[in-house]
Amino acid sequence: MAASTWQTNATAVSTARAGACADLAGAAARLSTRAQSYTKAAADYTATDQHGAVQFTVLVPR
């Protein structure tokens, strides 16, 4: 028995939805990974900056 036009369209929409959901999940995962990298970089920068400030005040007393 041949599928009706409605069934064919419903299948196509369902397939497209599944692909879009997978693409969105992948993009969200990449965004999360990038955000974690930026958070780590900010923490590292802050620690380095604070260490540099301490070293500077040791070398150049007020």
Sequence and secondary structure as in RCSB ss.txt:
>XXXX:A:sequence
MAASTWQTNATAVSTARAGACADLAGAAARLSTRAQSYTKAAADYTATDQHGAVQFTVLVPR
>XXXX:A:secstr
    HHHHHHHHHHHHHHHHHHHHHHHHHHHHHHHHHHHHHHHHHHHHHHHHHHHHHHHS  
